[in-house]
Amino acid sequence: MQLLSANAKMNEATPEKGQLNLNSESMCISNMPLYMDVHKKVKGVTAKAVAEAHRKDLEHQGKHGVQFLKYWVDEKSESVFCLVNAPDREASNKVHKEAHGLLADEIHEVSEGK
């Protein structure tokens, strides 16, 4: 699995809700739930294509109160994983739909392990 980051850096302190905290440059919305969305069987997925899709997500995220934090690409299994602060489970898919049309197959609320 190839790790690709949204240029976020972890701090030692963790907030209550999703327990993910980023440095002030990334302006983490830490009081919202943290979600991992999963895109399965994305035919011909490449790291380059996902980087472009992520860039488009970042352009649209503010309209929906969402913050895309990181993403991962597994080209072998044709899967993409997005880590998102969002007000609700479906907000990230609203951004994906507007940005590039590739909707998540699964959306899981997650918290960072200690």
VENWO-V465516 format. One record per residue. N is the residue number from 1. RES is the residue in one letter. PSI is psi in radians with two decimals (none if undefined). BURIAL is I if it has 16 or more other C-alpha atoms within 10 Angstrom, else O. Layout:
BEGIN
n->[N;N]
res->[RES;RES]
psi->[PSI;PSI]
burial->[BURIAL;BURIAL]
END
This chain:
BEGIN
n->[1;2;3;4;5;6;7;8;9;10;11;12;13;14;15;16;17;18;19;20;21;22;23;24;25;26;27;28;29;30;31;32;33;34;35;36;37;38;39;40;41;42;43;44;45;46;47;48;49;50;51;52;53;54;55;56;57;58;59;60;61;62;63;64;65;66;67;68;69;70;71;72;73;74;75;76;77;78;79;80;81;82;83;84;85;86;87;88;89;90;91;92;93;94;95;96;97;98;99;100;101;102;103;104;105;106;107;108;109;110;111;112;113;114]
res->[M;Q;L;L;S;A;N;A;K;M;N;E;A;T;P;E;K;G;Q;L;N;L;N;S;E;S;M;C;I;S;N;M;P;L;Y;M;D;V;H;K;K;V;K;G;V;T;A;K;A;V;A;E;A;H;R;K;D;L;E;H;Q;G;K;H;G;V;Q;F;L;K;Y;W;V;D;E;K;S;E;S;V;F;C;L;V;N;A;P;D;R;E;A;S;N;K;V;H;K;E;A;H;G;L;L;A;D;E;I;H;E;V;S;E;G;K]
psi->[2.34;2.25;2.18;2.35;2.69;0.57;0.62;2.50;2.42;2.47;2.86;-0.65;2.48;2.41;3.00;-0.95;-1.36;-0.20;0.43;2.25;2.35;2.90;2.95;-0.41;-0.57;-0.18;1.00;2.39;1.43;-0.18;0.06;2.80;2.71;2.29;2.60;2.05;2.56;2.20;2.06;2.58;0.92;1.67;2.20;0.37;2.44;2.74;-0.68;-0.77;-0.68;-0.63;-0.70;-0.74;-0.71;-0.73;-0.74;-0.68;-0.77;-0.59;-0.51;-0.21;-0.63;-0.57;-0.43;0.16;0.57;2.63;1.96;2.16;-0.86;2.85;2.73;2.58;2.30;1.64;-0.61;-0.80;0.03;0.85;2.61;2.45;2.28;2.28;2.17;2.34;2.25;2.67;-0.43;3.01;-0.63;-0.15;-0.68;-0.64;-0.54;-0.75;-0.84;-0.75;-0.82;-0.69;-0.76;-0.13;-0.07;1.74;2.62;2.52;-0.52;2.58;2.11;2.30;2.30;2.89;2.67;2.35;2.68;none]
burial->[O;O;O;O;O;I;O;I;O;O;O;O;O;O;O;O;I;I;I;I;I;I;O;O;O;O;O;I;I;I;I;I;I;I;I;I;I;I;I;I;O;O;O;O;I;I;I;O;O;I;I;O;I;I;O;I;I;I;O;I;I;O;O;O;I;I;I;I;I;I;I;I;I;I;I;O;O;O;I;I;I;I;I;I;I;I;I;O;I;O;I;I;I;I;I;I;O;O;I;O;O;O;I;I;O;O;I;O;I;I;O;O;O;O]
END
